[in-house]
């Protein structure tokens, strides 16, 4: 560890916190400051100590049953990497949290070695606009299930599917609460030149609404002055395919189903509806903390990477990244009840193939039957599952369950309260 005096370390910590890379939650800043103070005092804090001292857990906190500290440390580590990818040139020292440890290491910063975490200035979409428009058409045809119109005379009711009696679908269909489908869209803004002309469009994962952009411009006026609100959003084409899989399952409740873009999601929506998210992992904000609060997985260096917190196994998608026509992708589903009695189902893929595959898995009777057999009857309302899919030339040749775990609803919602 490079020697750095306490004043410089505190100043570096403040710059990281004030940069905005830690997000709007104060939790990550509190954990970072705690680790820095322990480092200055020559202490190595235990996982339980962080849970009690920073996250407000009780003294009998059990690290074997609650992964909240590990989840937050993984996210904090990646956010610090993001800071150096953006602002590395200005820093003399690099601050790091070593994997598997709860300490702060510092070293002389070599900006040329800064990790490329690919979280800003990303190309909008690798698909052509033709495919995008085709996806929109499919989505509109699917959403037409919900629109009033002329009905065929004496329609024949389809036979009841066993899927409707399984979790998570039973929870959505057994009451009269409205169902809100949240589409993982992306907020797009422009980068302007010295003359004020828009040079390119930008996608930034931490900025997913006009309010987020305004807040960023206020936090970082120097960079924010280069950005201009275009009031644009876009959605991955695979969302249309996923909707085609999901909508028939809930068609019997069509009169109480509505659709909303993630960029328009409000806190009240989380309390007043059953909620189904469909989109990429990278489009989950502000539901990301909920999905990973008690998860046995964590986002890695990018949204194309998940880490198993127990085994340290990495699940890395290669769709669109390897340069060839073959691909390996992953889709994650997570479901759990909310305190108000409404239910959440989050269906997310790393890329298109993963999203389409997981939407098929969660709407397939045989697949869900096999998955639910991994859990006890009393815990089937809260669980997560990761599916792996392989393929070639946009054709899926197989998908299988590679990970599943029960979730603790209490941990999920307590984490939500802490992060606000």
LINGIQUI-V567209 format. One record per pair of residues at least 6 apart in sequence whose ideal C-beta (glycine too) atoms are under 7 Angstrom apart, sorted by sequence separation. I is the first residue (numbers start at 0). J is the second residue. D is the distance in whole Angstrom. If there is no record, write none. Layout:
I,J,D + I,J,D
This chain:
21,27,4 + 37,43,7 + 50,56,4 + 162,168,6 + 163,169,7 + 191,197,6 + 192,198,5 + 206,212,5 + 291,297,6 + 299,305,6 + 336,342,5 + 337,343,6 + 348,354,3 + 360,366,5 + 361,367,7 + 390,396,5 + 21,28,5 + 37,44,5 + 51,58,6 + 83,90,7 + 96,103,6 + 97,104,6 + 124,131,7 + 171,178,6 + 191,198,7 + 216,223,3 + 249,256,6 + 276,283,7 + 283,290,6 + 291,298,7 + 298,305,7 + 299,306,5 + 306,313,6 + 347,354,7 + 388,395,5 + 389,396,6 + 189,197,4 + 190,198,5 + 215,223,6 + 297,305,7 + 318,326,4 + 335,343,6 + 371,379,6 + 374,382,6 + 389,397,6 + 51,60,6 + 94,103,6 + 95,104,5 + 163,172,6 + 190,199,5 + 206,215,6 + 259,268,7 + 296,305,5 + 297,306,5 + 304,313,6 + 305,314,4 + 317,326,6 + 334,343,6 + 348,357,6 + 388,397,7 + 50,60,5 + 83,93,6 + 216,226,7 + 276,286,6 + 296,306,7 + 317,327,5 + 318,328,4 + 334,344,5 + 388,398,4 + 94,105,5 + 189,200,6 + 190,201,5 + 296,307,6 + 297,308,6 + 304,315,5 + 316,327,6 + 346,357,6 + 387,398,7 + 16,28,4 + 93,105,7 + 189,201,7 + 295,307,6 + 296,308,7 + 303,315,6 + 316,328,5 + 333,345,5 + 346,358,6 + 386,398,5 + 387,399,6 + 47,60,5 + 54,67,6 + 92,105,5 + 93,106,5 + 187,200,5 + 188,201,6 + 295,308,5 + 303,316,4 + 316,329,5 + 332,345,7 + 386,399,7 + 54,68,7 + 92,106,7 + 212,226,6 + 295,309,6 + 299,313,7 + 332,346,5 + 370,384,6 + 386,400,6 + 387,401,5 + 16,31,7 + 47,62,6 + 79,94,6 + 92,107,6 + 93,108,4 + 187,202,6 + 314,329,5 + 346,361,6 + 386,401,7 + 15,31,7 + 33,49,7 + 46,62,5 + 79,95,7 + 92,108,6 + 212,228,6 + 331,347,5 + 384,400,6 + 385,401,5 + 50,67,7 + 79,96,7 + 91,108,6 + 185,202,5 + 261,278,7 + 303,320,6 + 330,347,7 + 385,402,4 + 50,68,5 + 90,108,5 + 330,348,4 + 384,402,7 + 12,31,6 + 30,49,7 + 33,52,6 + 49,68,5 + 209,228,5 + 384,403,4 + 12,32,6 + 33,53,5 + 76,96,5 + 186,206,6 + 328,348,7 + 329,349,5 + 383,403,7 + 75,96,7 + 87,108,6 + 186,207,5 + 261,282,6 + 281,302,4 + 328,349,5 + 382,403,6 + 383,404,6 + 46,68,5 + 88,110,5 + 186,208,6 + 280,302,5 + 328,350,5 + 382,404,7 + 12,35,5 + 30,53,5 + 87,110,4 + 279,302,7 + 330,353,4 + 382,405,5 + 383,406,6 + 29,53,5 + 72,96,6 + 188,212,6 + 305,329,7 + 328,352,4 + 329,353,5 + 330,354,6 + 381,405,6 + 382,406,6 + 328,353,4 + 332,357,5 + 381,406,4 + 9,35,7 + 87,113,4 + 326,352,6 + 330,356,5 + 331,357,7 + 360,386,5 + 8,35,6 + 330,357,3 + 378,405,5 + 381,408,5 + 232,260,6 + 72,101,7 + 84,113,5 + 200,229,7 + 332,361,5 + 357,386,5 + 83,113,5 + 84,114,6 + 197,227,6 + 232,262,5 + 245,275,7 + 356,386,6 + 370,400,6 + 373,403,5 + 8,39,7 + 84,115,7 + 318,349,7 + 319,350,6 + 374,405,6 + 84,116,5 + 245,277,7 + 318,350,4 + 356,388,4 + 316,349,4 + 318,351,7 + 370,403,6 + 5,39,5 + 80,114,5 + 85,119,7 + 191,225,6 + 316,350,6 + 318,352,5 + 81,116,5 + 190,225,6 + 242,277,6 + 353,388,6 + 80,116,5 + 190,226,6 + 191,227,5 + 241,277,5 + 352,388,5 + 81,118,5 + 189,226,7 + 316,353,6 + 188,226,5 + 189,227,4 + 352,390,6 + 360,398,7 + 188,227,6 + 238,277,6 + 356,395,6 + 188,228,6 + 189,229,5 + 238,278,6 + 30,71,6 + 188,229,6 + 187,229,6 + 356,398,4 + 235,278,7 + 290,333,5 + 352,395,6 + 27,71,7 + 31,75,6 + 187,231,4 + 235,279,6 + 336,380,6 + 26,71,6 + 30,75,6 + 187,232,6 + 335,380,7 + 336,381,7 + 186,232,6 + 187,233,6 + 303,349,5 + 335,381,4 + 27,74,7 + 185,232,6 + 302,349,6 + 334,381,7 + 27,75,5 + 184,232,4 + 185,233,6 + 334,382,6 + 184,233,7 + 184,234,5 + 333,383,4 + 27,78,6 + 280,331,7 + 332,383,7 + 49,101,6 + 182,234,6 + 331,383,7 + 332,384,5 + 207,261,7 + 208,262,5 + 331,385,5 + 46,101,6 + 183,238,7 + 207,262,5 + 290,345,5 + 182,238,6 + 329,385,6 + 330,386,5 + 21,78,5 + 44,101,5 + 329,386,7 + 20,78,5 + 43,101,7 + 329,387,6 + 330,388,7 + 43,102,6 + 286,345,6 + 328,388,5 + 20,81,5 + 20,82,5 + 34,96,7 + 327,389,6 + 15,79,7 + 18,82,6 + 38,102,6 + 123,187,7 + 283,347,6 + 326,390,5 + 20,85,7 + 38,103,4 + 325,391,5 + 15,82,5 + 34,101,7 + 274,341,7 + 280,347,5 + 324,391,6 + 18,86,6 + 34,102,7 + 35,103,6 + 269,337,7 + 273,341,5 + 279,347,6 + 280,348,7 + 324,392,5 + 34,103,5 + 270,339,5 + 272,341,6 + 273,342,5 + 274,343,5 + 275,344,5 + 276,345,4 + 277,346,5 + 278,347,6 + 279,348,6 + 280,349,6 + 276,346,6 + 178,249,6 + 276,347,7 + 314,385,7 + 335,406,5 + 336,408,6 + 335,408,5 + 178,252,6 + 338,412,6 + 279,354,7 + 180,256,7 + 182,258,6 + 184,260,4 + 186,262,5 + 335,411,6 + 123,200,6 + 172,249,7 + 178,255,6 + 184,261,6 + 204,281,6 + 207,284,5 + 171,249,6 + 177,255,5 + 178,256,5 + 179,257,6 + 180,258,5 + 181,259,6 + 182,260,5 + 183,261,5 + 184,262,5 + 11,90,7 + 123,202,6 + 172,251,7 + 182,261,6 + 168,248,6 + 172,252,6 + 177,257,7 + 179,259,6 + 181,261,6 + 204,284,7 + 305,385,7 + 11,92,6 + 120,201,6 + 121,202,5 + 277,358,7 + 11,94,6 + 181,264,6 + 119,203,5 + 118,204,5 + 162,248,6 + 314,401,7 + 3,92,5 + 179,268,6 + 294,383,6 + 296,385,7 + 1,92,6 + 179,272,4 + 181,274,6 + 183,276,7 + 178,272,7 + 179,273,7 + 181,275,7 + 183,277,7 + 177,272,5 + 178,273,5 + 179,274,5 + 180,275,5 + 181,276,5 + 182,277,6 + 183,278,2 + 307,402,7 + 176,272,7 + 182,278,6 + 183,279,6 + 8,105,7 + 176,273,5 + 178,275,7 + 180,277,7 + 185,282,6 + 141,239,7 + 184,282,7 + 183,282,3 + 138,238,7 + 183,283,7 + 138,239,4 + 141,242,5 + 3,105,5 + 134,236,3 + 137,239,4 + 141,243,5 + 144,246,6 + 171,273,5 + 137,240,7 + 0,104,5 + 1,105,5 + 138,242,6 + 0,105,6 + 1,106,5 + 131,236,6 + 134,239,4 + 141,246,5 + 241,346,7 + 1,107,6 + 130,236,5 + 137,243,6 + 144,250,6 + 145,253,5 + 124,233,6 + 144,253,6 + 295,404,4 + 123,233,6 + 126,236,5 + 145,256,6 + 237,348,7 + 241,354,5 + 245,358,6 + 293,406,5 + 237,351,4 + 241,355,6 + 244,358,4 + 248,362,5 + 293,407,5 + 236,351,7 + 240,355,5 + 244,359,6 + 142,258,7 + 235,351,6 + 237,354,5 + 241,358,4 + 245,362,6 + 293,410,4 + 237,355,5 + 244,362,5 + 292,410,6 + 293,411,5 + 292,411,4 + 289,411,6 + 292,414,4 + 292,415,7 + 288,414,6 + 289,415,6 + 288,415,6 + 288,418,5 + 176,341,6 + 170,336,7 + 167,334,4 + 166,334,7 + 171,342,6 + 170,342,4 + 167,342,6 + 167,344,5 + 22,205,6 + 116,300,6 + 117,301,5 + 116,301,6 + 114,300,7 + 125,319,5 + 19,215,6 + 19,218,5 + 19,219,6 + 162,362,7 + 162,364,5 + 165,367,5 + 161,364,5 + 160,364,7 + 162,367,6 + 166,371,7 + 165,371,6 + 170,380,6 + 166,379,4 + 166,380,6 + 80,300,7 + 70,291,6 + 77,298,7 + 70,292,7 + 74,297,7 + 77,300,6 + 70,294,7 + 73,297,4 + 74,298,7 + 67,292,7 + 66,293,7 + 70,297,6 + 66,295,7 + 73,306,7 + 69,308,5 + 66,308,6 + 67,410,6 + 65,410,6 + 67,414,6 + 55,417,7 + 54,417,6 + 26,417,6 + 26,418,5 + 24,418,4
